[in-house]
Amino acid sequence: MALDLVDYEHKVHEAVKLFWGNREAARQKQIELGKADQGERSGVTSGKNMDGFIELIIDLVKANGLDDAEIHQKRAVLTLPGYFRPTKLWDLLIIYQQVLIAAIELKSHVGPSFGNNFNNRAEEAIGTAHDFWTAYREEAFGKQPRPFVGWLMLVEDAAESKAAVRDASPHFPVFDDFKGASYLKRYDLLCQKLIKEQLYSSAAIISSPRNSIETGEYSTMSTMTDIKTFFSSLAGHIATEAARLK
C-alpha cells in the first residue's frame, strides 16, 4: 500500500502563509495595544504560528491508517516523563491504544538575532532527544517499539541567516563543515547530525522570507533534511504502526 502524503506541498505552502500571517496579526495587535516596542517578540507570543504544520501532520496520520489515534495538541496533555528531569512538554503527541506513536517538536527562528538563538535551539534539541531516549530505555512509556521522534524547524530566509559566520575557537579548531557556514547551513548540519546520531527519527528545515505571507514560498536545504523526507518518514511509521496494532 502506497503512502499517502496528503498533497503535502500545497499544505506546506498554506502552513507557511499561516505562519507569517499569524506573526503579522500578533504584531498588529501589539501596536493597537500600544506595545509595539516589543519588536519581534510580538510575533512569537500568539503561540499559533506552526498550527498549519500541525494540521498537515494530523491529516497525514489519519490518511495512513491511524484515523482514530489520539492526537494531542493542547498544553495540558503534551507532557511526557523524562529521565534527567521529571517531565518534558512537547508540541505534538500521537498515541494509539496507550502506545506512544510519535512525539514531535515544531520550532521557528525569525531574525534579526540568529547567533545565540541558534545555539539555544541546538542545545534544546540535543538535550530533549537525549533525555527522551534515556527515558525510553528505562521504559518510561512502557515496553513498546521505538516511537517516531521528529524535529521540524522553519527559519527566516534573510540576509542575516544566509551570511557567512565566523567563529572564535582559540584552543582547538571547529569542524571544517561549520567554518564560514551561515546560520541556515548550520541548521541544516544540525538536522543532519541529529538524524545520523539517531537522536531524531527525522529532522527537517525549511526557510522562508517574511514576504511569503501571500505566496507561502519556502525552500529546503538538503535531501536528508527535506520536508518531503520528513513527512514520508512519518507516514511510513504511521502505516507500520497501523498494520501492527490493528
C-alpha positions in Angstrom: 0.0 0.0 0.0 1.5 3.3 -1.1 2.0 6.1 1.5 -0.4 9.0 1.3 1.4 12.3 1.7 -1.9 14.2 1.6 -0.9 16.8 -1.0 1.8 18.0 1.4 3.4 20.5 -1.0 0.2 22.6 -1.2 -0.4 22.3 2.6 3.2 23.3 3.4 2.7 26.5 1.3 -0.6 27.1 3.2 1.2 26.5 6.6 3.9 29.0 5.7 1.3 31.6 4.8 -0.4 31.0 8.1 2.9 31.2 9.9 3.7 34.7 8.6 0.0 35.8 8.8 -0.2 34.9 12.5 3.0 36.7 13.2 1.8 39.8 11.4 -1.6 39.7 13.2 0.1 39.4 16.5 2.4 42.3 15.7 -0.6 44.5 14.6 -2.4 43.6 17.8 0.5 44.7 19.9 0.6 48.0 18.0 -3.1 48.6 18.7 -2.4 47.9 22.4 0.4 50.4 22.4 3.1 47.7 22.9 4.9 48.0 19.5 8.3 48.3 21.3 8.2 44.5 21.9 9.5 44.1 18.4 9.9 40.6 17.0 8.7 39.2 20.3 5.2 40.3 19.5 5.1 37.8 16.6 6.0 34.9 18.9 3.6 35.3 21.7 0.4 34.2 19.9 1.5 30.6 20.1 -0.2 29.5 16.9 2.4 30.2 14.3 3.1 26.5 13.5 -0.6 25.4 13.5 -0.6 24.9 9.8 2.1 22.2 10.1 0.2 20.6 13.0 -2.9 20.3 10.8 -0.9 18.8 8.0 0.5 16.1 10.4 -3.0 15.3 11.6 -4.1 14.8 8.0 -1.1 12.5 7.4 -1.8 10.4 10.5 -5.4 9.9 9.5 -4.6 9.1 5.9 -2.1 6.4 6.7 -4.2 4.1 8.9 -4.5 5.7 12.4 -7.6 7.9 11.9 -8.7 7.0 15.4 -5.4 7.9 17.1 -5.3 10.4 20.0 -3.6 13.5 18.6 -2.7 15.8 21.4 -2.0 19.5 20.8 -3.3 21.2 23.9 -0.7 22.2 26.5 -2.3 20.3 29.4 -1.9 16.9 27.6 1.5 17.4 25.9 3.7 16.3 28.8 5.9 13.1 28.7 8.1 11.8 31.6 11.8 12.5 31.3 14.9 10.8 32.8 17.1 13.8 33.7 14.1 15.9 34.5 10.6 15.0 35.7 8.7 16.0 32.5 9.1 17.5 29.1 6.4 19.5 27.2 6.2 18.5 23.5 4.5 20.3 20.7 2.5 17.3 19.4 1.9 13.8 20.7 0.3 10.9 18.8 -0.9 8.0 21.0 -2.9 4.9 20.0 -4.2 2.4 22.5 -1.8 3.7 25.1 1.1 3.3 22.8 3.2 6.4 22.1 3.4 6.5 18.3 5.1 9.9 17.8 6.4 12.9 19.7 7.1 16.0 17.5 8.7 19.4 18.1 7.8 22.2 15.7 10.1 25.3 16.1 10.8 28.5 14.2 13.5 31.1 14.2 13.0 34.6 12.8 15.6 37.4 12.8 17.2 39.7 13.3 19.1 37.8 16.0 20.4 34.4 14.9 23.6 33.7 16.8 22.7 33.0 20.4 19.3 31.8 19.4 20.8 29.1 17.1 23.0 27.8 20.0 20.0 27.7 22.3 17.9 25.8 19.7 20.7 23.3 19.1 21.2 22.7 22.8 17.5 22.3 23.4 17.1 19.8 20.5 20.0 17.7 21.6 19.1 17.7 25.3 15.4 16.9 24.6 16.3 13.9 22.4 18.9 12.5 24.8 16.5 12.8 27.7 13.7 11.2 25.7 15.6 8.1 24.6 17.1 7.6 28.1 13.6 7.7 29.5 12.5 5.3 26.7 15.3 2.9 27.6 14.1 2.9 31.2 10.6 2.1 30.0 9.0 5.4 31.0 6.4 4.7 28.2 6.1 1.0 28.9 7.5 -1.8 26.8 6.9 -0.7 23.2 8.7 -0.3 19.8 10.6 2.9 19.2 8.3 5.8 18.5 8.8 8.4 15.8 10.6 11.4 17.2 10.6 14.4 14.9 12.0 17.9 14.9 10.8 20.4 12.3 12.2 23.9 12.0 11.2 27.0 10.0 13.9 29.6 9.7 13.5 33.1 8.2 15.2 33.4 4.8 17.0 36.7 5.4 20.4 38.3 4.6 21.5 37.7 8.2 20.6 34.0 8.1 22.3 33.4 4.8 25.5 35.3 5.5 28.8 33.5 6.3 29.6 33.4 10.0 33.0 33.5 11.6 33.7 31.6 14.9 36.3 32.2 17.5 37.8 29.0 19.0 41.2 29.9 20.4 42.2 26.5 21.7 41.0 23.9 19.2 39.7 24.3 15.6 36.0 24.0 14.8 34.9 21.2 12.4 35.5 22.1 8.8 31.8 21.8 7.8 31.0 24.7 10.2 33.7 27.0 9.0 32.1 30.1 7.4 28.7 28.3 7.4 25.6 30.6 7.5 23.0 30.0 10.2 20.8 28.4 7.7 23.6 26.0 6.8 24.2 25.4 10.4 20.6 24.4 11.0 20.9 22.0 8.0 24.1 20.5 9.5 22.4 20.3 12.9 19.4 18.4 11.5 21.7 16.0 9.5 23.7 15.2 12.6 20.6 14.8 14.8 19.5 12.1 12.3 22.9 10.4 11.9 23.2 10.1 15.7 19.7 8.7 15.8 18.6 11.4 18.2 15.5 12.0 15.9 13.8 9.7 13.5 13.7 12.6 11.1 14.6 16.3 11.3 13.7 18.9 8.7 14.4 22.5 8.0 12.7 24.9 5.6 13.5 28.6 5.0 11.0 31.2 4.0 11.2 35.0 3.5 8.8 37.1 5.6 7.2 38.5 2.5 5.8 35.0 1.8 2.6 35.8 3.6 0.7 35.8 0.3 2.6 33.0 -1.6 3.8 30.6 1.1 7.2 30.5 -0.6 9.7 28.2 1.1 13.0 26.4 0.3 14.7 23.2 1.6 18.4 22.7 2.2 19.3 19.0 1.5 17.8 15.7 0.7 18.3 14.4 4.2 16.5 17.3 5.8 13.9 17.9 3.1 10.3 18.4 4.2 9.2 15.5 1.9 11.7 13.2 3.6 10.3 14.2 7.0 6.7 13.6 6.0 7.5 10.4 4.2 9.3 9.0 7.2 6.4 9.9 9.5 3.8 8.4 7.1 5.8 5.2 6.9 6.0 4.9 10.6 2.3 5.6 11.0 1.4 3.0 8.4 3.7 0.4 10.1 2.2 1.0 13.5 -1.3 0.8 12.0 -0.6 -2.5 10.4 1.0 -3.8 13.7 -1.7 -2.5 16.1 -4.9 -3.1 14.1 
